[in-house]
Amino acid sequence: MKPIPFVCELELTKAVEEGGRWIIEGFAATSDFDLQEDVITPEAIEASSKDLLENSTVLLNHDSDQAIGKTLESEAREGGLFLRILVSKTVPEVWQRIKEGVLNKFSVRGRILEARKQWLPELQRFARMILKMHLLEVSLVSVPANPKAKAIGWHVEKALADYEAGGGAIEEVPPAGAGKGPRPQ
């Protein structure tokens, strides 16, 4: 399968000054079923959890000319991929926007390496399961303030749609025991 680029955004949960250092933390990816019918598996989160330690520079709005910090911690936890980030003292205006809630989202960019469509009996529908991914960078971004909103779905949907439009195929795994006949909806 050809890698599929994607971006996903989630809300920051904490911004504090610790020993004179500006620290932010929160979940950057979860395994929730989203509105676009995608699920990033816990295994995909676990396998990619250290990617952002290797590529530790934190950007502002995915702009490689605006390095604003570095990833201190990246680990799979119950609930998703947890990040702890140091914001550089060279960008006090960024720290101010974080404190004001203007910059309140993490956005993680990466590539989907493996995915499949799978029937989820508990939801009575198919979902695209992200099985393997490689995370390339994390940014702080500003998005409309909605504490319940999770923008993962839109970005993953676009990445998968672009992949399929380019001729890529995503394997579909039928429900267990499914035989011939109409496909469940």
Contacts in CASP RR format, 6 or more apart in sequence:
PFRMAT RR
TARGET T0000
AUTHOR 0000-0000-0000
METHOD contacts of the structure
MODEL  1
MKPIPFVCELELTKAVEEGGRWIIEGFAATSDFDLQEDVITPEAIEASSK
DLLENSTVLLNHDSDQAIGKTLESEAREGGLFLRILVSKTVPEVWQRIKE
GVLNKFSVRGRILEARKQWLPELQRFARMILKMHLLEVSLVSVPANPKAK
AIGWHVEKALADYEAGGGAIEEVPPAGAGKGPRPQ
1 113 0 8 1.000
1 114 0 8 1.000
1 115 0 8 1.000
1 168 0 8 1.000
2 163 0 8 1.000
2 168 0 8 1.000
3 111 0 8 1.000
3 112 0 8 1.000
3 113 0 8 1.000
3 134 0 8 1.000
4 111 0 8 1.000
4 112 0 8 1.000
4 113 0 8 1.000
4 115 0 8 1.000
4 159 0 8 1.000
4 160 0 8 1.000
4 162 0 8 1.000
4 163 0 8 1.000
5 109 0 8 1.000
5 110 0 8 1.000
5 111 0 8 1.000
5 112 0 8 1.000
5 159 0 8 1.000
6 109 0 8 1.000
6 110 0 8 1.000
6 111 0 8 1.000
6 112 0 8 1.000
6 133 0 8 1.000
6 155 0 8 1.000
6 156 0 8 1.000
6 158 0 8 1.000
6 159 0 8 1.000
6 160 0 8 1.000
7 62 0 8 1.000
7 107 0 8 1.000
7 108 0 8 1.000
7 109 0 8 1.000
7 110 0 8 1.000
7 155 0 8 1.000
7 159 0 8 1.000
8 28 0 8 1.000
8 29 0 8 1.000
8 40 0 8 1.000
8 107 0 8 1.000
8 108 0 8 1.000
8 151 0 8 1.000
8 152 0 8 1.000
8 153 0 8 1.000
8 155 0 8 1.000
8 156 0 8 1.000
9 105 0 8 1.000
9 106 0 8 1.000
9 107 0 8 1.000
9 108 0 8 1.000
9 141 0 8 1.000
9 143 0 8 1.000
9 150 0 8 1.000
9 151 0 8 1.000
9 152 0 8 1.000
9 155 0 8 1.000
10 26 0 8 1.000
10 27 0 8 1.000
10 28 0 8 1.000
10 29 0 8 1.000
10 30 0 8 1.000
10 105 0 8 1.000
10 106 0 8 1.000
10 150 0 8 1.000
10 151 0 8 1.000
10 152 0 8 1.000
11 26 0 8 1.000
11 104 0 8 1.000
11 105 0 8 1.000
11 106 0 8 1.000
11 147 0 8 1.000
11 149 0 8 1.000
11 150 0 8 1.000
12 24 0 8 1.000
12 25 0 8 1.000
12 26 0 8 1.000
12 98 0 8 1.000
12 103 0 8 1.000
12 104 0 8 1.000
12 105 0 8 1.000
12 106 0 8 1.000
12 140 0 8 1.000
13 25 0 8 1.000
13 26 0 8 1.000
13 27 0 8 1.000
14 23 0 8 1.000
14 24 0 8 1.000
14 25 0 8 1.000
14 26 0 8 1.000
15 22 0 8 1.000
15 23 0 8 1.000
15 24 0 8 1.000
15 98 0 8 1.000
15 99 0 8 1.000
16 23 0 8 1.000
16 24 0 8 1.000
17 23 0 8 1.000
21 86 0 8 1.000
22 86 0 8 1.000
22 87 0 8 1.000
22 88 0 8 1.000
22 89 0 8 1.000
22 95 0 8 1.000
22 98 0 8 1.000
23 72 0 8 1.000
23 84 0 8 1.000
23 85 0 8 1.000
23 86 0 8 1.000
23 87 0 8 1.000
24 84 0 8 1.000
24 85 0 8 1.000
24 87 0 8 1.000
24 98 0 8 1.000
24 140 0 8 1.000
25 73 0 8 1.000
25 82 0 8 1.000
25 83 0 8 1.000
25 84 0 8 1.000
25 85 0 8 1.000
26 82 0 8 1.000
26 83 0 8 1.000
26 84 0 8 1.000
26 106 0 8 1.000
27 77 0 8 1.000
27 79 0 8 1.000
27 80 0 8 1.000
27 81 0 8 1.000
27 82 0 8 1.000
27 83 0 8 1.000
27 106 0 8 1.000
28 52 0 8 1.000
28 81 0 8 1.000
28 82 0 8 1.000
28 83 0 8 1.000
28 106 0 8 1.000
28 108 0 8 1.000
28 138 0 8 1.000
29 40 0 8 1.000
29 45 0 8 1.000
29 80 0 8 1.000
29 81 0 8 1.000
29 108 0 8 1.000
29 152 0 8 1.000
30 40 0 8 1.000
30 45 0 8 1.000
30 79 0 8 1.000
30 80 0 8 1.000
30 81 0 8 1.000
30 150 0 8 1.000
30 152 0 8 1.000
31 39 0 8 1.000
31 40 0 8 1.000
31 41 0 8 1.000
31 42 0 8 1.000
31 45 0 8 1.000
31 79 0 8 1.000
31 80 0 8 1.000
32 39 0 8 1.000
32 150 0 8 1.000
32 152 0 8 1.000
33 39 0 8 1.000
33 120 0 8 1.000
33 123 0 8 1.000
33 127 0 8 1.000
34 150 0 8 1.000
34 152 0 8 1.000
34 153 0 8 1.000
34 156 0 8 1.000
35 153 0 8 1.000
36 128 0 8 1.000
36 153 0 8 1.000
36 154 0 8 1.000
36 156 0 8 1.000
36 157 0 8 1.000
37 125 0 8 1.000
37 126 0 8 1.000
37 127 0 8 1.000
37 128 0 8 1.000
38 127 0 8 1.000
38 128 0 8 1.000
38 129 0 8 1.000
38 130 0 8 1.000
38 152 0 8 1.000
38 153 0 8 1.000
38 156 0 8 1.000
38 157 0 8 1.000
38 160 0 8 1.000
39 120 0 8 1.000
39 127 0 8 1.000
39 128 0 8 1.000
39 129 0 8 1.000
39 130 0 8 1.000
40 130 0 8 1.000
40 133 0 8 1.000
40 152 0 8 1.000
40 156 0 8 1.000
41 129 0 8 1.000
41 130 0 8 1.000
41 131 0 8 1.000
42 76 0 8 1.000
42 80 0 8 1.000
43 131 0 8 1.000
43 132 0 8 1.000
44 130 0 8 1.000
44 131 0 8 1.000
44 132 0 8 1.000
44 133 0 8 1.000
45 76 0 8 1.000
45 80 0 8 1.000
45 81 0 8 1.000
46 76 0 8 1.000
47 132 0 8 1.000
47 133 0 8 1.000
48 81 0 8 1.000
48 132 0 8 1.000
48 133 0 8 1.000
48 134 0 8 1.000
48 135 0 8 1.000
49 74 0 8 1.000
49 75 0 8 1.000
49 76 0 8 1.000
49 81 0 8 1.000
50 74 0 8 1.000
51 74 0 8 1.000
51 134 0 8 1.000
51 135 0 8 1.000
51 136 0 8 1.000
52 71 0 8 1.000
52 74 0 8 1.000
52 83 0 8 1.000
52 108 0 8 1.000
52 135 0 8 1.000
52 137 0 8 1.000
52 138 0 8 1.000
53 71 0 8 1.000
53 73 0 8 1.000
53 74 0 8 1.000
55 135 0 8 1.000
55 136 0 8 1.000
55 137 0 8 1.000
56 70 0 8 1.000
56 71 0 8 1.000
57 67 0 8 1.000
57 69 0 8 1.000
57 70 0 8 1.000
57 71 0 8 1.000
57 137 0 8 1.000
58 67 0 8 1.000
58 68 0 8 1.000
58 69 0 8 1.000
58 70 0 8 1.000
58 71 0 8 1.000
58 85 0 8 1.000
58 87 0 8 1.000
58 137 0 8 1.000
58 138 0 8 1.000
58 139 0 8 1.000
58 140 0 8 1.000
59 66 0 8 1.000
59 67 0 8 1.000
59 68 0 8 1.000
59 137 0 8 1.000
59 138 0 8 1.000
59 139 0 8 1.000
59 140 0 8 1.000
60 66 0 8 1.000
60 68 0 8 1.000
60 91 0 8 1.000
60 94 0 8 1.000
60 103 0 8 1.000
60 139 0 8 1.000
60 140 0 8 1.000
60 141 0 8 1.000
61 107 0 8 1.000
61 139 0 8 1.000
61 140 0 8 1.000
61 141 0 8 1.000
61 142 0 8 1.000
62 107 0 8 1.000
62 109 0 8 1.000
62 137 0 8 1.000
62 139 0 8 1.000
62 141 0 8 1.000
63 139 0 8 1.000
67 88 0 8 1.000
68 87 0 8 1.000
68 88 0 8 1.000
68 91 0 8 1.000
68 94 0 8 1.000
68 140 0 8 1.000
69 85 0 8 1.000
69 86 0 8 1.000
69 87 0 8 1.000
69 88 0 8 1.000
69 91 0 8 1.000
70 85 0 8 1.000
70 86 0 8 1.000
70 88 0 8 1.000
71 83 0 8 1.000
71 84 0 8 1.000
71 85 0 8 1.000
71 138 0 8 1.000
72 84 0 8 1.000
72 85 0 8 1.000
72 86 0 8 1.000
73 82 0 8 1.000
73 83 0 8 1.000
73 84 0 8 1.000
74 81 0 8 1.000
74 82 0 8 1.000
74 83 0 8 1.000
74 84 0 8 1.000
75 81 0 8 1.000
75 82 0 8 1.000
76 82 0 8 1.000
81 108 0 8 1.000
83 106 0 8 1.000
83 138 0 8 1.000
85 138 0 8 1.000
87 94 0 8 1.000
87 95 0 8 1.000
87 98 0 8 1.000
87 140 0 8 1.000
94 103 0 8 1.000
94 140 0 8 1.000
97 103 0 8 1.000
97 142 0 8 1.000
98 104 0 8 1.000
98 140 0 8 1.000
101 145 0 8 1.000
102 142 0 8 1.000
103 140 0 8 1.000
103 141 0 8 1.000
103 142 0 8 1.000
104 142 0 8 1.000
104 143 0 8 1.000
104 145 0 8 1.000
105 140 0 8 1.000
105 141 0 8 1.000
105 142 0 8 1.000
105 143 0 8 1.000
105 151 0 8 1.000
106 138 0 8 1.000
106 139 0 8 1.000
106 140 0 8 1.000
106 141 0 8 1.000
107 138 0 8 1.000
107 139 0 8 1.000
107 140 0 8 1.000
107 141 0 8 1.000
107 151 0 8 1.000
108 135 0 8 1.000
108 137 0 8 1.000
108 138 0 8 1.000
108 139 0 8 1.000
109 135 0 8 1.000
109 136 0 8 1.000
109 137 0 8 1.000
109 138 0 8 1.000
109 139 0 8 1.000
110 133 0 8 1.000
110 134 0 8 1.000
110 135 0 8 1.000
110 136 0 8 1.000
110 137 0 8 1.000
111 133 0 8 1.000
111 134 0 8 1.000
111 136 0 8 1.000
112 130 0 8 1.000
112 132 0 8 1.000
112 133 0 8 1.000
112 156 0 8 1.000
112 159 0 8 1.000
112 160 0 8 1.000
112 163 0 8 1.000
113 131 0 8 1.000
113 132 0 8 1.000
113 133 0 8 1.000
113 134 0 8 1.000
114 130 0 8 1.000
114 131 0 8 1.000
114 132 0 8 1.000
115 128 0 8 1.000
115 129 0 8 1.000
115 130 0 8 1.000
115 131 0 8 1.000
115 160 0 8 1.000
115 170 0 8 1.000
116 128 0 8 1.000
116 129 0 8 1.000
116 131 0 8 1.000
116 170 0 8 1.000
116 171 0 8 1.000
116 172 0 8 1.000
116 173 0 8 1.000
117 126 0 8 1.000
117 127 0 8 1.000
117 128 0 8 1.000
117 129 0 8 1.000
117 170 0 8 1.000
117 171 0 8 1.000
117 172 0 8 1.000
117 173 0 8 1.000
118 126 0 8 1.000
118 127 0 8 1.000
118 129 0 8 1.000
118 172 0 8 1.000
118 173 0 8 1.000
119 125 0 8 1.000
119 126 0 8 1.000
119 173 0 8 1.000
119 174 0 8 1.000
119 175 0 8 1.000
119 176 0 8 1.000
119 178 0 8 1.000
119 184 0 8 1.000
120 126 0 8 1.000
120 127 0 8 1.000
121 175 0 8 1.000
124 184 0 8 1.000
125 184 0 8 1.000
125 185 0 8 1.000
126 172 0 8 1.000
126 184 0 8 1.000
128 156 0 8 1.000
128 160 0 8 1.000
128 170 0 8 1.000
130 156 0 8 1.000
143 149 0 8 1.000
143 151 0 8 1.000
160 170 0 8 1.000
163 170 0 8 1.000
164 170 0 8 1.000
174 183 0 8 1.000
175 184 0 8 1.000
178 184 0 8 1.000
END
